[in-house]
Amino acid sequence: MTDRAFPPLESPLITLPQLTDFQARNNPTLPWALFPSRDHPGKADAISYAQMAQATEIVAHILRPERRGPEDEVIAFIINTDSILYVSIIIGAMRAGIVPYPMSPRNSPAAVCAMLSATGCRRIIYHSHTTDLVAQVTATMAAQGVDLQLDDLPSYITVFPTQPAHSNLYPTRQVGSDHITMYLHSSGSTGTPKSIPFTENRLWRWHGPHFDGHISISYGGMGLPTFHPFGFLVHVFYPAVSSYPIAVYAPQDPRPPIVSDPQSVLDVAKLTRCTGLYSVSSFIEIYGGGPLSQSTGSKLAKAGVKLYCSYGGTEFGSPAKVWDESPSAHPTSDVDPAWQYIQFSKTATLRWEPQDDGTYELVILENSSYELAMYNVPGEKAYATSDLFEPHPTREGLWRIVGRKDDVLVLSTGEKIVPIPQESHISSCGIVKGCVMFGRERELPGIIVEPSAPLNLDNGAALMDFRNSLWPCVEEANADAPAFARIFQEMVIVTDPTRPLPRAAKGSVIRKQAISVYDVEIRYLYEVIATGTGVRDITHPRTWEEEDLVPWLLEQATSINGGKVPEIESSLLEQGFDSLSTTLLRNRITASMRSSDDPLASQASSGISPSLLFQHPTIRELASFLASSVCFSSLHSRGHIASSASVDEVRDLISLHCSEMPQSVPAVPVLEGEGAVVLLTGATGNIGSHILASLLHDSRTLRVYVLLRSSNNGLERLRTTLSERGLPVTPQDEARLTVLVGDTTKENWGLDHSTYEQILSSVTHIVHNAWTVDFNLPLRSFHSHIAGVRALVDMCARSRRTIKIIFTSSISVASKWEGSKGAVPESVIDDPEIAIVSGYSASKYVAEQVLCAAVANGVQATTVRMGQACGSIATGSWDTTEWFPIMVKSSVALESLPDMPGNVDWVPLDVIGQVYTDWVFSKDPLPPLVNFVHPKRTPWTVILQGLEEGLAGHIPLVPLSKWVEQVEALSTSATAQDMDRIPAIKLIAFFRSIASQRDSGVEEDMLYATSVLESSSPTVRALAPLTQAHATMWVKYWKSNGFIPS
C-alpha cells in the first residue's frame, strides 16, 4: 500500500494553497484526480498533487503577474470548463491574493450583474462557451457606468503543460481567520442569487466536521459543477484535505466539458475504481441537492447500495453527517426506508419549529464552532431554512426532508423552483382559470392548466387551439424563470371538465390535492418523455428534404432553447443543450416521423438512435442525416440501394440550366494594376478560409466580400475560424474585409438592393466555394445550389464590368472514369454516368456543364476540380471534421490503423489558398477547367511513417475491411464517450463504401492530367511532393487542439 501523508487538520488556520503545497511536498506522485485516459482506452490517467500545485502557481502568475495590483480583488469566473482546470483556477486565484467568485453560467444577465454589484467585482474570467452571457452582462454594467475587465480563461494545455514547467514559486502572504477567501452564490430559487462570503474560518467550520479521522474513500464527482458549493467541496476541498483522489471526466478543453449522463458516470466510476460516488439524485448513487424518489431509493437499498443523504445550503453550510468511513457505523446502513433520513452533526446548533402538521422547519443557530454566512431571524444569529422535515418514527435524531414552506419544487437534479411567479403569470391569462406546477423528484417541471371555459378534451381541434393560444403566455412566464424552471410544450396538462382543480374556500388552488387528482396524467407524461412515445401536438416539416428540415428543426430547437435561436452550423451541445434538451428534441423528431403522412419517414423513424444529437450535433448535420435516412428508406423500399441520381435526371437538369444561356455583353476589362475585389462564398470552410487568408495577405487585394448564410456573429465566427486554423488576420487585413449575410441561391443573393448594386459595380472575381458536402443526399437536395451557379452566370454575363468566376468543383465527377482510358482530362466529361455515384458528385457535374456552356457564350469562368485537401504546410492545420483526421483519431483509440496501399495526390490547404490568389491576379486568361491534385504523388507508406512519428509509436496495420468491422462492432451500442474517442462511428457508411470499393478491386490510384493546372499557377509549378514531415505536422496540430491525446 502506498504511504500517504495527511495534513495537520488540527492547525488553527491552514489555507487551500497551503494544503495544496503540503500535498505536493508529502504526496507528490499521488493523484489529486483520476480520469479516463485518452492515450490508453480502458485505463485511467491522473493529475498528481505535484502537478496540481504547479498548475496553481502557473494560474497565479497569469492572473496576477508579480503580484501587481490590489490585494483581495474579487474576480468572477463565468466559465463552463473541465473540473480539473476549474480547481486549478480557484486555488491559483487564492494563491495570487485574489478572491475567486465562481458563478453558474446558467444565471441570467440580471442575476450576474446583481452579484457583481453586491461584491464590487469589476473583473471577469470567461471563455468562448460563455461569450453571449458575458456580452450581455458587460453591456448592462456599461449602461450603469461600470466598465468591466474581461480576461480569457487560461487553456488546459497552458495550466497543465505536457512537460514539467520550470519552477517559479509565487510569493504568498499570511491571512487571518476572518479573511474572505472566496465567494459562492445561492441557487436563486427564492429570488436573485445571494453572494455568500467565505472566510477562512467559515470554510473550515463548515467542512471540517466531515473529516473527523482520515477517510480512505476515493469519491467520484463526475457531473457536479465546481461552482456549486457541493461541487467545490468534492472537487477542491476533499482531495486537498483527505489525501485521497477524486474521479472526474477527462479534460476536453478547448471543447466544452462532457455533458453528464448516468451511463458515463458509471463508466468513469468503474474505470477509476471509485469507492464512493456523488451524484444528483436523477443520476444516483450518493445523492444530494434534491430528493430521490422513494421507489428508486428503496430498490437500490434492497440491492445493497449504501445510500447517504446529504443536506446543506450556501447560506448556512452543511450541518448533516455524510462522511462515515464504515457504512455499518451509519444509522441508515441496513435495508429499510431509513436511507431517506439525515443525521445532523453535533457541531451545529439546531432548532425545530413545529408546523402543526407533523413537520418541522429547521432553524440553524450560530455557535462558537459553527459560523453562519447570513442571518434571517430577527434578533438572533440564526438562519431559518424554510425546509420542512419530519422525524423518523422510531429512531431519535433522524430527519427526512419533505418539502419547503414556500412551496418550492425540488427537482431530482437538485434545482429548486419557486412556482408562484410562473403560476401567477399564467393564471392571469384570460383563457386560464387556474394552474399549478408539478415536478418534485423529477428532472423537469410541468403545469396543470384549467381553462376558464370548460373544454372537451375529445375535441382535438379545440384542444390544439387552446394550447396554441396558451403557449405565448407560458413563454412569457418562462422568460423570467431560471433555465431549469422552463415549462416545455410537452409538459402542459389541460384539466378534464369533470375534474376541476380543487380549491379552498377563498378560491385558491390546493396544490397537493390538485397534483393528487392528476397523478395518473403526470406519471404518464413523464413516461412519454422517458420513452419518446405518445408526444402530443406534433408538427411536421413541409417535406423530409434538408431544405425543409433545417427551418423546422430550427423552430423546434428554438422552442426548447427558451426562444434563443441556435446557430445552424454549431453544435447544439455547445449552445446550452443538455441531456434533457437533446431528449426532448429527439422525441419531437421521432414523433413527427412516426405520425408523418409520408410512409418512408415513418419507416425511417425506427432507425433513430437515442444518441442522435450526440452523433449529429448541429442543425445542419441533423437535417442532412434525417433527409438521407428518409431517402435511403425510399431506396430500401424499392429493394435496392442505388445512386441518388439517374442519367435522365442529370441530363434534364443540364438542359434546364443551360437553356436560354445569355450571351456575355462587351464588358469593361479590369486594368492591370487596379487590384482585385473578390466575392467569396464558403469562407468558413476548410478551403475557403485559406483562400480568404491568402487573398487578405496580398496587398493587391482591394476588398474581399464574404457571403455567409448565417447572421449570428458572422465576423466573430470568421475570426474564430481563421484563428483555429492558424490563419491570423491583422487589423489592416480586416479593414479590407466585408462580411455579408446572404445566399447565392436567392434573388440578389438575399442582399438589399443597394448592397447588391455596390458589389456588382466593383467586384472583379467571384470565388464560389460554398456547397453542401454530404454524400448521402440525393441530387434533388442540390437543385438550389445548381440554380445558384446559373444565377452567377446570368449576373456576370449581363455585367458591364468583366467579372471572372472561379468555381470549386470536385474530382468526384470522374468517380467512374476507367483507368484504361488514361488520365482524367482537364476538360468537361461528356458521359454523365461517370459522375453518378452520389447526389453530390452528380450536382457538381451539372454545375460544370453549366459553366462550360457559359464559357462558350463569353463568360470568363474557371472550374476547379478539387482533389483531397490536406493539412497546411505552415501550421499542419487540418479540419478535424474530415474523414482522414477522424480515421487517425479513431485508429489511436482502436490501436489499429487501416492499410490503404497506393499513392496520394493530396494538396496542402495553404497551397490551395495561394493558387487561388495566383488565379485572381493572373495576367493571362484562365483555363476553363483544371484538375487540382498534387502533380507529384507520394507513396502511402511515407504518410504512414509520418503518422507514426507524430503519434510517437507504432500502430499495427490492418486491412481496411477489418478496421471497418472494428468500428461497426462498436457502433451498435456506442455512448457519447465512444463517439468522442472513435468518431469514425459517425462516418461508418463512408468508410464501409471505401472498403467495399477496395474489396471489389476498384482502381484506387486514379490518374489526373495536371498540365493545364501547372501552366496556370507558379505556385503549383514550384510545389514539392508531400513528405513524412508533413504528416507528422498534421498530428502535432491535432494534438495541439486536443483532438488527439498528447
N, C-alpha and C positions, 0 to 999 in steps of 0.2 A: 504494500500500500504506500502511495506517495506521501512523504512527510508534508505536513500542511501547517503553516503558522497562522495564528489567529490574532487579530488586532486587539489592543487593550481597551475594551469597551468600558471598563471602569473609569477610564480617564474622564475628568470633568468636561473637557472640550476637545474634540478631535474633528476636523473638518473633512469634507469629502475629498478634496485634493490631497490632504494628509493621509487619509485612508488609502487612496489610490497609490501614493508613494510607498506606504507601508507594504502593500501587496506587491508592488514592483520590486522592492528590495528583498522581501522574505519569501515570496511565492512567484518569482518572475516567469517561470515557464508554465505555471498552472493556468488553466483557461479562465478568463472572465466570461466569455461567451462561446457557445458551440453552435454550429450551423451546418447545413448540408454543403458538401464540397462541390465546387464546380468542376474541378480537375479530375476528381475521382468519384464518380457517381456511386452512391451506396455507402459512402464514408462521410465522416464529419471533419470539418476544418474548425480552427479555433482562433480567437483573438486572445492572446495571453495578457496577464496582468501587466507585464512589462510593455507590451505593445499599446495597451490602453493608456498607460501613464505617458508614454512618448506621444501618443495621439493628443492627449490633453495639453501637453507642452506646445505642440505644433499649433493647436487651436488658439491657445493663449497668445502666441506670437502673432497669429493672423488677426485676431480680434482687437488686440491692443499692443501693437509693436512697442517694445522697450518700456512698457507700462506708461506710455504717454497718455495724456487726457485725464479726465476726472476719475477719482475712485468712486466705486459703487454706482456707476452709471447703469440704469435699467435698460436692458436690450430685450426686445420681444423676438421670439423665434416663431415665425409663421411658416412652417415647413411641413412637408409630408415626405419624410425620408426614412431610411432604414434605422432600426433600433440602435445598432452599434454606433453608427455615425451620430445619432441623436445624443447618446450617452456621452460621447467624447466632446460634443459641443457644449453640453450643460456643464460638465466638470471643468472643461477648458476655460469656459467663461468665468466660473468661480475662481479658478487659479489666477486669472488675469485681473481680479478685483472688480469684476463685472457682476451685476445682479441679473441672472437669466430669468426670463419670463416666457416659458413655453406656452404657446396658445394653440388652441384647436383650430385647424384650417377650415372647420365647418362652421365657425362662428360667422354671424352676419357682419357686414362692414360697420354697422352702427354699434354692435357689441364690442368689436375690436377698438373702435375709436373711444368708446367709453372707458375701456380698460387702459388704453394708453394715457388718457387724460387723468384717470384716477391715480396713476403711478408716476406721472411726469415723464413717461417714456417717449423719447424722440428718435429712437434708432430701431430699425427692424432688420433682422436677417431673414431672407426669403430665397426662393429659387423658382425655376420655371413652372413648377406644378402649382404654385400659389400666386402667380403673377396677377391674375384677374382680381382676386380679393385684395391684394396689396395695392393695386392701382386705384381701386375704389376707396380704400382707406386713405391713401395719400391725397386723393382729390378732396375728400371730405375734410380732412385735417387742414389742408391748404386753404379751403374756404373759411376756416375758423382762424386763419392767420398763423397756423403752426406748420413749419417745414420739417419734414422727416428725413433722416438719413437712411438710405436703403443700401444694404450690403449683401452681396451674393453669399449663399451658403458654400463653405469650402467643400470641395469634392471628396469623395471617399478615398480616391487614389492619392490625394494630397495629404489627407489626415492619416491614412494608413498606407504609407508607401511600401512597395514590394521589397525594397531593400532598406535595412535599418538606417534611419536618418542620423546625421551627426548630432550627438547630444548637445543640447543648448538649453540648459536649465533656465526656467523663467523665474524671475525674482518674486518672492512671496512676501506676505506680511501676516502678522498675528491679528486676530479679530476677537472681539468679546462675545459673550454668550447672547447678548441682545442684538448683535449684528444681523441685519437682514441679509440672508444668503441667497434667497430666490423668491419668486412669486409663482403661485399656481392659481388657477381660477376655478370657481364652482361651475356646475354644469349649465346654469342659467335656466333650469327647469321652472323656476318660480319668478323669472324676470331676467334682467341683464346680469350676465355672469359677474360674480364678485371677485375682486382681486385680493387674494389671501397672501399676506406676507409670511414667510417662513424664516424665523430667526434660527441661529444655530441651536439654541436651547430647545425651541419648539420641535425642530426636526428630530432631535434625539428623544425628547419626551414622548412624542407620538409614536415613533417607530422602535425605540429601544426596547420596550417591554416585549416585543415579539421575538427578541433574540436572546432570551434567557438561556444560557448554556449554548453550546455550539451545535448548530443544526446541520446534519450531514445529508442534506437533500439538494439534488440538482433540479431546479424548477424550470419548467417550460413557460416562457412568456410570449409565445407567438400570438400575434394579433392584438396584443394590448398596446394602446397608443402611449408613447413615452410622455406626452404632455399631460396625461391624466394622472392624478395622484397615485392610483393603483399601478399604472404602468411605470411611473417614476420609482415607486417602492420596489417593484420587481426588477426592472432593468438597471437601475442606478444603485439603489441603496443595498439591496440584498447581496449581490456579489462582492461589493466593497466591504461589507461587514462580516459576512459569513465565511469568506474564503472558499466558497463553492460556486460553480458556474451556473449560468442560466443558459437556456436554449432559445434561439431566435431564428427567424427566417434568414436565409442567405442574403447578403447585401446585393442590391440591384442598381444602386446609383451609377450613372445619372438617370436611369429609368425610375419610374415610381416604384415604391415598395410593393411587395406581393400583397394582393388582396386576399385577406384571410378567409378560409373556409374550413369546415370541420375536418375534411379529409387531409388537407395539407397540414393542419395542426397535428393530427395523429401521425402523419408520415414523418414529420420532423421530430416529434416526441420519441417515436420508435428508433429513428436513426441515431439520435443523440443520447438515447438511453436515459431519458428523464426519470427521476424517481418521484416527481411531483409535477402537477400541471395546473397552471392558472388559466382560467377562461371565463368569458362572459357565459351566462347560463344557456344562451342559444347554441353554444358550441359544446360546453361541458368537457372537463371533468370538475376540477376545483372551480368554484364559481363565486361570483360576487358582482355587485353593481346592479343587479336586477334579480327578481325572483325566478327560481327554477320551478317548472311545473311539477306538481306533486307526483303525477303518474310517471314522468321520466325519472325523477329522483328516486322513487321507490324501486323502479326496475333496476337502476344502477346499483342501489344499495343492496338489493337482493342478490345481484350478480357478484357482490364482493367488492365493489368500488368504494373506496373510502372518501366520502364527501365531507367537505368542511365549508361552512357558510361564513363568508366574510361580510363585514359591515363597517362603514365609515363615511365620512364626509369631509370635503375640503375645509369647511369652516371649523370642524371640531376634531378632526383626526380619525384614528382607527382604534376605538376602545375595545374591540372584540378580540378574543383569543382565537388564533387560527394556525399557530405555528408549531404545534406539538410534534416532536420528532417521532415519538412512538404512538401509533394510532390507538393502541389499547389504553393509552392514558387519556384519550379524549372521550368526553362523556357521550358522544354520539357515535361511537365506533361500532356498536352492534347494529344488527339489521332491524331497525324499527323506524317509525316515522320521525324519530328524534333528529335525523340528519338535517331537518329543516330549521333546527333551533340553533341559537347563538349563545355562547358563554362569554361573558364580559370580563375583561381584565380588572384586577383589584386596584390597579393604578388609578383608574378613572373613578370619580365620584358620580353616582347616578341617582336620579330621582324619577320615579314612575308616577305620572299623573293619570289617575283613572278617568276614563271617558264614559263610564256608566253603561257600557255595553260589553263588558268583559275585556276590553282592550285598554292599553295604557300608552300615553305619549312619553317618549324618552326625553328627559331633560338631563344634560351633562353639565356638571358644575366644575369650575376650575379649582385645583388644589396645588399644593407645593410641588407635586410630582407630575401634574398634568396641566398643561397650559392650553387655553383656547385661543383660536385666531380671532374670534369676534364674539360679541355678546348680543343677545336679542331678548333677554328677560329683564324688564325694568327693575333697577335697583339691585341686581345680582350679577356676579360674574358667572353667567350661565348661558347655555345655548339650548333652546327648545327646538328639537329636531323636526317636529311635525310628523315624525314617523310613528306609526301605531304598531304596537306589539301585543302579543298575548302570551301568557306564561305557559310552560309545559304543565300538563295536568298533574303529574306526579313527581317530577324532578325539579327541585328548587334550584333557581339560578339559571335556568334555560329559558330563552325567549325566542319567539318566532315573529318575524315582521309580517304584517298582514295588509298594510296599506298606508295611506297618507291622510292627515287631517284635511288637507286641501284638495283631496280627490285626484292627486297626481297619478297618472298612469305610469307604472314602471314596466318598461318593455323588457323582454328577455335579453336584449343587448346591453341592458344597464342604463339606457337613456330614460329620462323622466319627462313626461309630458303633462303640462297643465292644460286640461281640455277646455276650461271655461272660456278663454278668449275665442277659440275657434268655434265652439258651440254657440256662443253668443252671436257671432257674426253670421253664421249660417241660419240661426233661428230668426234673425232679422230679415231674412229673405222673404218676400211676400208670399211665396208658394209653400213656405215651411211653417208648420205649426209648432214643432219641437224636434229636438235631436239629442243624441247622447253618443259620446265617443266610447270606444272599447279598445282593448289591446293588451290588457295585463298578461304578462308571461308570454307574450307573442313578439314576433320580430318587427311588426309594423302595425300601426293603428288603423281602425276603421270607424265608421259612423253609421248609426241607425237614424234615418230621417223619416219623420211623419209629415206627409203632405197636409197643407191647410184644407184642401178639399179631398174627400175620400177618392182613392184611385184603385181601379180594378186591375190587379196585378196580372190577370189573364189577358188583358188588352196590351199586346206587345207594343203597338204603335204609341199608345198613350203613355206607357211606361218609359219608352225611349224619349218621347217629347219632354216628360218631366225631368228625366236625368239630364238631358241636354240643357234645359232651362236652369237646372240647379247648378250645373258644373261651374259657370263663371263665378258664382257666389262662393263655391268651395275653393276655387283657385285664389280668390281674394283673401279668404281666411288662411290659406296656405302661405300666402306671400309674407305674412308677418310671423310665421311659425318657424321654429328650427327645422333643419332639413329632415331630421329623424321623425318629426311630428307631421309631416305632409300626409294628406289623405289622397290616395290614388283612386282613379275611377273604378277600379276593380273592388274597392273596399267600401262601397256605399250600399247599405241595405235599406230598401224602401219598405215601410211598415204595411202590414196587411190591415185593411179597414176593420176586420173583425178582432184585431188585437192592437188597439191603440196603446201608446206609451202610457204606463201607469203614472199617475200624478198625485201629489199631496193635496191637501185641502186648499192651499193657497195657489195651486195651479202649476207648481214647479214639477219637473220630471223627477221621479225617484230612480236614481241611477242604477242601483243594484238590482231592483226589481225589473227595470227595463232590459238590462243585459240578461237577466234570467229568462224573461219571456222570449227573447230571441236567441237563446243559447244554441238551438239546433242550426239556425241560419248562420250564426257566427262560426260555429265549428265547420260547417260545410264550406264557408267562404275560405277559411284557412286551408282546408283540404284542396280546394281548387288551386290556390296559389302554390301549394306544395307539389301538385301533380301536373299542373298546366292544363287541366281539363275543365270543361264547363264554363269557360270565360264568357261573360255576357257583353252585350253592346259592342259587338265586333264590327270593325270597319275593314274594308278591303282596298288594296291598291287598284288602280284602273286596269292594269294588266300586270302580269308577273314578269315583265321585262325590266331590265335595270333602270331605264329612263323613267319608268313609273314607280319603281320600288324606292328609289332614292328619296323623292319628296314624301312618300308615305312613311318610310322608316324615320325620316327626319321629324315628321309630325308626331309619331309615337314616342320617339326618344325625347323630344322637347316636352311632351306632356309628362313623361316620367321624371324628367330632369328639372321639374319645377318651373317650366316655362323658359328655361335657358336653352337657346338653340345651339346644339353641339356642332363642332367643326366636322365637316363631312370626311375629310381626309385624315383626321387624327383619331387615335384610339379613344373609344368611349371610356375605357378604364382609366385613362389619364384626364378625363373631363368630369370626374365626380361620380361615375357609375360604380357602385359597389355590388356585392354579390346579390343583394335584393333587387336592385335596379335591373341588373342583367337578367335575373329570373323573370321579372315582370315583362321585360321586352321580349324575351324568348317565348313566354306564354302567349303574348299577343300575336306574335308571328305564327306560332303553331296553330292557335285557334283560328286565325284568319285563313290559313292554308286548309285546315280541315273542313271549314264551312264554306269554302270557295265554290262558286259555280263551275269553276274550271276543274274537271276531274284530275287533270295532271298535277295541279297544285295540291289537291287533296292527297293524291298518291305520294307526292314528294314529301309531304309532312312527316311521314314515318321515318325519314332519314335525318330529321333534325336532332342533333346531339344536345345533351344537357350542357355541354361546353361550347355551344355555338358561338357565344360572344367572346370567348377566350380564343377560339380558332380564327374568328373573323371580326376583329375588334373595332373596325371603322365602319361608318355607314356605307362607304363606297364598297369595301370588301364584302360586307353583309349583303348588299344589293346584288353584287356580282355573283356571290355564291348561291343566293336564292334563285336568281334568274337561271343560272346554269343547272341548278337542281331540277327545276321545272322542265327545262329544255331536255335534260338527259332522261327525265321521266317520260317525256314525249317520245324520244328516240327508243327508249327501252320498251315502251308500249307497242312499238311497231316491230319489235323483235330483233332490233339491232342497234348498235351504237355506231353511228357514222359521222362523217364530217358535217358540221353545222352550216353547210352551204352546198349549192349544186352549181354545175356549169351553167345551166339556164339562168339561175338567179344572178350569177356573176355577170353574164352577158347582158341580161336585162338592165342591170344597174349601170353598166358601161354605156349602153345605148341611151339610157335616161340622162345621164350626167354629161355625155358628150354631144347630145343633140343641141342644136342652135348655139354652138360654141361661138362666142363673139370674136371678131377679128380685132387684133390689137390696133388701137389708133396710133398714129405717129406721135411719139412722146418726146418730151424734152429730156435729153440724156443728162445724167449726173456728171458734172465736170470733174476731171481729175483734180484732187486736192480739196474738194468740197467737204470731204468727210462723209460719214455714214450715219443715217438714222435708221435704227433697226426695230422692227416689231417682233418680239419673241414670245412664242407660246410654249407651255410646258417647262417653265423656268425652275420650278421647284423639284423637277425630276433629276435623276442622276446625271443624264447627259445635258439637259437644259441648264442646270446650274453651272456646269463647267463651261458651256458656251457663253453664258452670261458673264461669268468672271473673266473669261478671256477677252470678250468684247470691251468690258469696262476698263480692263488694264491697258487697252490700246488707246493712246491719246487721239488717234484719228476718229474714234467713235464720238460723235456729237451727242447722241442720246440713244438710250435703249428704252423702248416702251415694253413693259412686261404685262401680258394679259393673263390674269388669274381668274379661275372660275369661282372662287370663294371670296367673300367680302370681309371675313373675320381677320383683322390684324394682318393684312396682306404683306405690308412692308416688313413688319417684325418677323413674320413667318419666313420671308425670303432671307432676312438676315440670319435667322437661326439655321436655315438650311445651308447657307453658304458657310457659316461658322463651323457647323458639324462636319463639313466635308473639307475643312482646312482651306477655305477659299475666302479669306477676309477681304472685305471691301472697305476702302478708305472713304472718309467723308468727301474727298474730292471726286472719287469714283461715283459715290452715291448721288452726288449733285447732278449727275448726268443720267440718273435712273428715274423713271416714272412708272409707278405700279398702277395698273387699271384693273377694274373688275369687269369681266366680260366673257364672251363665249363666241368663238368663230362660227358656231352652228346657228347663231341668231342673227337677225337683221341688224346691220350696222354693228355687228359683234356685241350687241347688247349695250352699247355705249350711247350716251346722249349725243344729239346731232352735232353740237359744236365741237365736242372732243373728237368725234369720228372724223369730221372735216379737217380738223387741225392735223390729225395723224396722216390723213390721206394726202394732204398738201405738202408734207415734209418727209415721210418715210421713204427710204431708198431700198430697203430689203425687208422681206418678211421671212423669218426663220420659223417654219411651222413644225413644231416638235411635240405638240400635245396630242396624245392618242391613248385611249384606254388599253392597257396591256393585260389582257385576260384571255387565255387560250381556250377557256371553257365556253365563252359566249358565242351565240350564233351570229351569222353575218348581219341579220336584221338589227342586232344591237348596235351596229356601227353605221347605220344609214345616215344618222345626223353628222357623223364625222366626215363621211364622203361628201355630203351636201355642203359641209363647211369648206372643203377643198375647192369645190366648184364655185362657191361664193368668192373665195380669194381670187380665183382665176378671173371671174367677171369683173371684180374690182380693179385688178391690175390691168386688164385689157382695156378698160374704159378710162384709166387714169391718164391725165395729160403729162404726168411725170413718170419716167421709167422706174418701175418697181420690180425688183427681182425676187422670185420665190425660191427658197431653199427648203425642200420638204424632206423630212426624215421618214423613210420607208423602212423596210426590213428584208433581210436575206431570206426570211421565211416564205417570201413569194416564190422562191425557187426550191421549195422543200422537196418536190418530187422530180427535180432535174436528174436526168440519167447521166451518171459519170462517164458512160461510154461516148457521150457527145462532146466530151472535153469540158473545159471550164465554163462556168455560168457567165454568159456575156454581159458586158456593160451596156445593155440595150433592153428595150421592152420585150418581154416574152409573150409570144402570141397565144400560146395554149394555156387557157385559164386552169385546166386540170392540174397543172404543175403546182399551182398556188393553193389548191383547196385541201388543206389539212386542218384548218380551223377557220372560224369566222374572222379572227384577227388577221391571219395571213391573206385570206380572200379579200378583206376590206382594203388592205394595203395594195394588193394587186389592182383593184378597181381604181384606187387613187392614182397609181402610176399611169394607168391608161388615160385617165382624165388629164393629167399633166402632160402626157405625150401629145394628146390632141391639142392642148393649149399651146405647146411649143410650136406645133405645125401652124398655128394661127398667129404666131408672132409674139406670144408672151414669153418672157425670159424666165424659165423655171428649171431648176435642177432637182432631180430626185436622188436622194442618198439612201442606197440600200444598206442599212446599218447592220453590221455583224455584232458579235458579242463584245460589249464594252467591259473593261476590267479596271482594277484599281489604278489610281493616279500614280504616275512615276514620281511626282514630287512628294506626295503625302501617303500614298498607299490607300487612300480612301476608296471604299467600295461599299455601296449601299447594302446594308445587312438584310434588306427585304428580298434580295435577288437570290436566284437558285444556287449559285456557286457558294457564296458565303454561308447560306443555310446548310448546304451539303457539308461544308467543312466543320461548322459548329456541331452539327448532328453527329458527324463522324468522331469528333472528340468524345462526345458522350457515349457513343456506341463502341468506342475503341476499335473501330474498323473503318477503312477508307475505301470507297469503290474504285476499282481499277478501270480506267477508260483509255486504253492504249490508242495512240494515234498522235496527231499534231493539233495544236491550237493556233488560231489566227486572230486572237483577241487584241483589241486596241485599247491602250490606256485612256482614261477619261480626260485627262488634261491635254493629251494629244488631240483627241476629238475636238475639244474646245478650240484649240489653236488652228486646226484645219478649217473649221467653220469660219474663223476670223480670216484665214487666208482667202477663202472664197469671197467673203464680204468685200475685201479690199483688193481683189484680183483686178489687174488692168486688162486681162484677157477675157474673152467671152467664156462663160462657164459651160461645161458639158451638160447635156440634157439628163444624163444618168451616170452614176458611178456605183461600183461595189465597194463599200467601205469596210474592208477587212485588212488585217495586217499582211502586207505583201511578203513578209519574211516569217514563215511559220516556225513555231517552237515545239519540240517533242514534249509530249505529256510527262515523260519521265523527268524533264528539267523542272516542270511545275511541281511535281511531287517532291523533288529534293528540296525545293524552296519552302514548301509547306512544312516538311519535317523539320527543317532548320528553325522555322518560325515557331513551331509548336514544341520545340526542344525535346524531341523524342520520336522514335519510330512508331507509326501506327500501321498495324498489319493491313495489307491489301486483300480485298475480297472481290469476287466478281460482282458487277453492278447488280445483277439479278438477285444475288444472295443478300446484298446490302439492302435492297428494296424490301426483301422478305423480312429482314430485321425490323425495319421501320413499320411495315404493315402489322407485324405481330404486336407492336406497342400501340398502334393507332386505335385499336378496338376499345381500349379502356383507358385512354390517355387522360391524365389530370392536367390542370393548368400548368403545374410544375413540369410535367413531362413535355408539354408542348414548348415550354420555355427552353428546356435543355435540348430537345430534339425537334426543332421547328420544321424539319423535313416532313413531319406528320401532316402539316398543313398543305404540303405540295406533293402528297403521295401519288396523286393521279399523274402529275407531271413526270416524276421520276419513274413511275411504272411505265409510262409511254416511252421514255428513253430506253429503258431496259428492254422493252418489247421490240423496239427497232433494232437494237444490237443483237438480240437473240434471233431475229428473223434475217439477219445478215445484211441489213441496210447499210450502204457505204457511209461511214461517218466522216471520212476525210474528203468532203466536198471541196472542189477547187473553184475559185472565183477569179475571173480576169480582173486585173487591177491597173492595167497600163493607163487607162484614162484617169483613174484616181491619182496616180503618181504624177502624171503630167499636169494636173490641176493644182497641186499643192507642194510647195517646197518643204513643208514640214513632213509630209509623207515620204518624200524622196530621201530625206535625211534620217528616217526612222530606223533604229536598230532593233534586232529581234528581242523578244522578252527573254529574261534570264532568271536564274534561280533567285537572285537578289530581289527581283520584282515580287515574286510570290511570297518571299519572306517579309517584305514590307507590307503586303496585304494583311498578313497575320498580325503583324505589330499594330496596324491600325485597328483591327477588330479587337485586339486585346486592350488597346488604349481607351476604347469607348465602352469596355465591359461586355462586349458581345461574346467574346471567347474568354474563358478564365485565364488569368495570367499564371 
